[in-house]
Amino acid sequence: MAAGPKGGASKSNALAKPELDKLQVYLRKVLANKTVEVRARQRAADAAELYVGGEFLGVVSKVLDDGETSYEVSMSILDYDLEEDTGS
């Protein structure tokens, strides 16, 4: 990822509000869930937080590579969360 001064995101790599809105619309459609929210991060302009039903789910990162833009979703699932959901 491109970095700006002091290790922050460069302006071209930053996620702007219209871009966050488009990601939210897309993810709501793909996940068939109207509670999906894509929120700007306070300290990382090149990533956003992903919430479903008000619960933090993961991070959406913007990737610029060879003139193309893509977005990656990163989600961690803790083993004890699996046990809670399955009743084990």
C-alpha positions as CSV (number, residue, x, y, z in Angstrom):
1,M,0.0,0.0,0.0
2,A,1.1,3.5,-0.7
3,A,2.2,5.5,2.3
4,G,2.3,9.2,2.7
5,P,4.4,11.2,5.0
6,K,4.9,9.8,8.5
7,G,3.7,6.4,7.4
8,G,0.0,7.4,6.9
9,A,-2.1,6.7,3.9
10,S,-1.5,8.8,0.8
11,K,-4.4,10.9,-0.4
12,S,-4.9,8.5,-3.4
13,N,-5.1,5.5,-1.1
14,A,-7.5,7.1,1.4
15,L,-11.1,6.0,1.6
16,A,-13.3,9.1,1.0
17,K,-17.0,9.3,2.2
18,P,-18.5,8.6,-1.2
19,E,-16.3,5.5,-1.5
20,L,-17.4,4.3,1.9
21,D,-21.0,4.8,0.9
22,K,-20.5,2.7,-2.3
23,L,-18.8,-0.1,-0.3
24,Q,-21.7,-0.1,2.2
25,V,-24.3,-0.3,-0.6
26,Y,-22.4,-3.1,-2.3
27,L,-21.8,-5.1,0.9
28,R,-25.5,-4.8,1.9
29,K,-26.5,-6.2,-1.5
30,V,-24.0,-9.0,-1.6
31,L,-24.5,-10.0,2.0
32,A,-28.3,-9.5,1.8
33,N,-28.2,-7.6,5.1
34,K,-29.4,-4.0,5.6
35,T,-27.6,-3.7,8.9
36,V,-24.2,-3.7,7.2
37,E,-22.3,-0.5,8.0
38,V,-18.9,0.7,6.6
39,R,-17.4,3.3,9.0
40,A,-14.3,5.4,8.5
41,R,-11.4,4.6,10.9
42,Q,-10.0,7.4,13.0
43,R,-6.3,6.5,12.6
44,A,-6.1,4.6,9.2
45,A,-7.5,6.5,6.2
46,D,-6.8,3.6,3.9
47,A,-9.1,1.3,5.8
48,A,-12.7,1.3,7.2
49,E,-14.5,-0.8,9.9
50,L,-17.2,-3.2,8.9
51,Y,-20.2,-3.7,11.2
52,V,-23.2,-6.0,10.9
53,G,-26.1,-5.4,13.3
54,G,-24.0,-2.9,15.2
55,E,-21.3,-5.5,15.9
56,F,-17.7,-5.1,14.7
57,L,-17.0,-7.7,12.0
58,G,-13.8,-6.8,10.4
59,V,-11.7,-4.3,8.4
60,V,-12.1,-3.2,4.8
61,S,-8.8,-2.1,3.2
62,K,-8.2,-0.3,0.0
63,V,-5.5,-1.7,-2.2
64,L,-3.9,0.1,-5.2
65,D,-1.9,-2.2,-7.5
66,D,-0.7,-1.6,-11.1
67,G,-3.3,1.2,-11.6
68,E,-6.2,-0.9,-10.3
69,T,-8.1,-0.4,-7.1
70,S,-9.5,-3.3,-5.1
71,Y,-10.8,-3.8,-1.5
72,E,-10.0,-6.5,0.9
73,V,-12.1,-7.6,3.9
74,S,-10.2,-9.0,6.8
75,M,-12.1,-10.7,9.6
76,S,-10.8,-12.6,12.7
77,I,-12.9,-15.3,14.4
78,L,-11.9,-16.3,17.9
79,D,-12.3,-19.9,18.8
80,Y,-14.5,-19.1,21.8
81,D,-16.9,-17.2,19.6
82,L,-17.5,-20.4,17.7
83,E,-18.3,-22.3,20.9
84,E,-20.8,-19.6,22.0
85,D,-22.6,-19.8,18.7
86,T,-22.9,-23.5,18.5
87,G,-23.8,-24.0,22.2
88,S,-20.8,-26.3,22.8
